[in-house]
Amino acid sequence: MSNPLFRSLDFAAIADDIRKAQYSVCYAAPGIQREPADAMVEVAGKFGRECITVCIDFDERVIRMGFGDLAAVKALRDAGIAVNSTPGLRTGLVIVDHHGYIFTPTALYLEADHRPAEAPNAMHLSEDQVKEALARLSPAAKAMAIAFAGSEEEKQQIREQAVEVPSVKIADEEFVAVEKRLKEAPPVPFDIARQVRVFNAYLQYVELKLSGAAIQRHRLAIPSSIQKLGGSKDLDGRLRTTFDLIEKGSEFSSKSLEDALHEIRKLTPSLGKDHGRLVLKAAKPHLEERLAKFREDLKVHQEKVEKELQVQLDGSRKQIVDYFVLRVIEDPPDAMRGRFLKFEEAEARRWLDGELDRVFHKSGALIQMQLDVRYKDVTFETLNREDFLEAVKAAFPNTTDWEKTYEEFRAAGEKEN
């Protein structure tokens, strides 16, 4: 019976095929998992490790995507099987004796490797295609094809084929470097990563924080040298040990901005104080539009406040100086006596201005309004909290079938025996 043209080929099936090998194995793919690597180690004792060719893209990123496993590469190297690196390789090819398949490798970060029989990802190669693939893959594969050719004419045909895939044996220092980086920052377990992506397709945490806009709450510390001069009825309610930056009820208040941001937050329902706020991925573009408009309004407000606040600051500063100047003349404080020869009105004003310079700055330095927006993906730990699903259902009751989504989440995490 002839081999089917299309076939479902996962790592376990590849390992089964390799164990049936009689004289050679050739494997080329982005990476290699433990099952086929262990099978190669087994058959190497049967017909020799020199009859096994392995080409992968030995790169840290490839392993993090789940195309391969570092332990599998180590097992091959420990068994004396040469492993060559072909940067950027993404096609899968497996040839056992004279049967070969080209296949689509599985990235475990995206999906589990177990494949049902009715989901093919591989296509069978003809004998001529197998010979040509070996001849063009690598010098080692070409030598193997020549060795097992049936006639001198066939051997000559293979010799004339040019090797098209550049590869080089993985050096010890390269292996150690990749191993070190993966130990320092281990890849996320792939079953967990797949689970998290189920909900990340729908939801994302978001934090909105407006800072620096509420200048009606800003206060300036009054220098202790001025505090000692006494209280002020004229500045009642503003002057204690601190001084209100603006008067209560000022037009510079941030209330309109805070009200606008409150409306925007309605796009990000809260799951409670233990969870934070979430935004639907489908609603995120609209949220971004609203936030962009808010930033424009914030910029206009800041420019207005910065321009007009300086006038108010100058007036407040003059109010303080006018009130305290007579007190200073009548009883110059020690802080002034050590720096001035005369203690008349001009000197008193200069001294008061100098003391206030410490706390009164230009309005631009006092006003730093900013909207911070931070998005965070749903985490595995969050998904496993008992109240998470119920909180999501309550916050987004008419969005999707969350029970079904949660079942997909569970299914994505199932591990094969």
Sequence and secondary structure as in RCSB ss.txt:
>XXXX:A:sequence
MSNPLFRSLDFAAIADDIRKAQYSVCYAAPGIQREPADAMVEVAGKFGRECITVCIDFDERVIRMGFGDLAAVKA
LRDAGIAVNSTPGLRTGLVIVDHHGYIFTPTALYLEADHRPAEAPNAMHLSEDQVKEALARLSPAAKAMAIAFAG
SEEEKQQIREQAVEVPSVKIADEEFVAVEKRLKEAPPVPFDIARQVRVFNAYLQYVELKLSGAAIQRHRLAIPSS
IQKLGGSKDLDGRLRTTFDLIEKGSEFSSKSLEDALHEIRKLTPSLGKDHGRLVLKAAKPHLEERLAKFREDLKV
HQEKVEKELQVQLDGSRKQIVDYFVLRVIEDPPDAMRGRFLKFEEAEARRWLDGELDRVFHKSGALIQMQLDVRY
KDVTFETLNREDFLEAVKAAFPNTTDWEKTYEEFRAAGEKEN
>XXXX:A:secstr
    SEE   HHHHHHHHHT SS EEEESS   HHHHHHHHHHHHHH GGGEEEEE   HHHHHHTS  HHHHHH
HHHTT  EEE TT   EEEEETTEEEEE    TTTS S   TTS  EEEE HHHHHHHHHHH HHHHHHHHHT S
SHHHHHHHHHS   S  EE  HHHHHHHHHHHHHS    HHHHHHHHHHHTTEEEEEEEEES  GGG EEE  HH
HHTT   STTTTTBSSEEESS TT TT SHHHHHHHHHHGGGS B  TTT BEEETTTHHHHHHHHHHHHHHHHH
HHHHHHHHHHHHHHHHHHHHHHHHHHHHHHS  HHHHTT S  SHHHHHHHHHHHHTTT   HHHH   EEEEEE
E   HHHHTSTTHHHHHHHHSTTTS HHHHHHHHHHHT    
